[in-house]
Amino acid sequence: MNNRFPAPLPSRQDGPSKLGRAMLFGAWVVGMVLLASLFQNYLSHRENPNQDLIALAGPDGMTQVVLQQNRDGHYVATGTINGEPVVFLLDTGATTVSLPQGLARRLGLALRPGGMSKTANGMVQTWTTHLNSVSLGGLVAHNLRATVLPNFPGDQVLLGMDFLKRFELIQRGGELTIRLPS
């Protein structure tokens, strides 16, 4: 004959305390926030792999910045306008630096009527402004004219030829080297 007693049924007192349940819930919330943050950083880096640019001396001693293409094959990089951080999309088809109107206002830029410009979306009314400085990884241009586009979505700035023509551009294997001319 077996003298074992049946195990008692579990009760609420056998489970974790209220404090333990709260700590477990808190750990799940912190874990989810960390996971979301890591995923957001991953996506951000895929869109803009050039977030922390610095100018370095190239093999010939010339100052240069090397950009990596993003997942779409574009060169997107963090830089500054008048010392304020912005995200540039390098655009050799753009004559000037071109900003969305909302960003121009946040940067406190004075806007003047600019006329009409031909864009990929057709003819649009534009504004003009003056930029004291534009910097990309330490490569700086001063006193640039810029175009402000009222219906341009987002916050990316098209970095056009007014800036780029001051430098040598060398594209090889998914990298774009921008350097001071020799």
N, C-alpha and C positions, 0 to 999 in steps of 0.2 A: 504494500500500500504506500502511496506517495503522500508525505506529510507537508508538502508545499502548500502555501497559502496563495490564493490568487492575488496578483498584483492589484493594488488599489487603482481606481480610475484617476487620471490626472485631474487636478483642480487648477483654478486660476492662480492659486498661491504657488504652484510648482513652476509656473512660467516666469519669464523675466519681469522684473519690477517695472513700474511706470518709468522710473529714471532710466533703466536699461533700454526700454523700448524707445524712449525719447532720444537716447544716445545713438541707438541703431538707426533711427530715422534720420537724425542729423548727419551721421556718417554717409548714408545714402545720398542725401542732398548735397553734401560737400563733394562726394565722388562724382555725381552727375554734373555739378558746376565745373569741376576740374576737367572732366571729359569734354564738355561743351567748349571750354576755353581752349583746350588742346586742338580740337577739331577746327575751331575758328582760326587759330594761328596757322594751322596746316593749310586751310583754304586761302587765307590771306597771303601766305608765302607763295602759293601756287599762282595767284594772280599777280603778285608783285615780289619777285625773287630778289629785288634790288633795294631792300628797305634800309640797309645800313652801309651805304656807299662811302668809300674814302678814296681820295686821289693818292696814287702811289707813283713812284718813279718806275718807268718801264725799263726794258733792257738797255735802251739807248740813253737813259737818264732823264727822258722827257716825262713830265707829269701826265698821268693818264688815269681813266676810270674804265673798268671793264664791267659791262652789263650782261646779264644772262637773259635769254628769251623766257617769257612766261609760257604757260601751257598752251596758249593760243598762238605762239610764235611772235608776239609783240614784245617790244622793249618798254617795260613799265618800271619806273624808279621813283623813289622818294627824294625830294629835293626841297628847295626853299624859294619863295618869292618874297622879297623885302624882309628876309629873315624868318618868315612864317612857313611852317612845314606844309608841303603840298605833294600830291602824287602826279607825276608826269607820265604821259604817253608820248614817246618820241614819234614825231610825224614829219617825215621829210617832204611830204606833200603840202604841208601848211607853211605859209609864208611867215607868219608871225607866231608868237606865243598866243594861244587862244584859251580863254577862261570862260567857264559858265558864269552867268550874271550873279547867281547866288553866292558863289565863292568870291567873286570880285567885291561884292558888298561886304562879306565877312572879313575880307582883308583890308577893308576901308579904302579901296581905290577910287579915285575921282574918275567919273565917267563923262565922256564927251561924245556927242553924236559922231558916228563913224561912217554912216552910209550903208550901202548894200554890199554883201560879200557872197561869193559863190562857194557853197559847201557841198558835201556829199548829199545833203538833203535838199539841195536847190538854193535859190537866192533867199537870203535872210537879212533883215535889218540888224546892224551891229552898232556897238559902241567902241570907242577907243579909250585907252588909258596908258599911263606911263609906269614902268616898273623900274625902281631904283636898282635892284639887283635880282638876278636869277642865278641860283647855284645848284649844281648837280654833282654831288660827291666832292666838292671842293673846287670844281671848275666853275668860275664865276664870270658872268657878263653883266655890265652895268648899263644903265640908261637905255632900256629897251622899250619900244612901243609894243603894245599888246592889243589884241582884239577881244572884245567881250561879246559873247553870244547869248542872247536872252533866253533861248529855248534849248540850250545845250544841257542835257541831263547829267546828273551826278556831280562829282567834285574833281574829276580828273582834268588836268591841264594838258592841252596839246602843246608839246614843246617843238616849235617850228624852226624854220631855217634861220630866222633872225638870230637865234641863239646858236644853232648847230653849225652854221657856216663859219663860225669863229674857230672851229676845231677840226682836226682830222678825224674821219670816221673809218674804221676798219672792221668789216664784218666777216667772221669766220666761225663755222661750226656752232651756231647757236649763241655766239658771243659777239658783242659790239664793243670795240675799244674806242673810246673818245679821248683824244689827247691834244695837247697844245701843238700847234704846227711847228715843224722843225725849221 
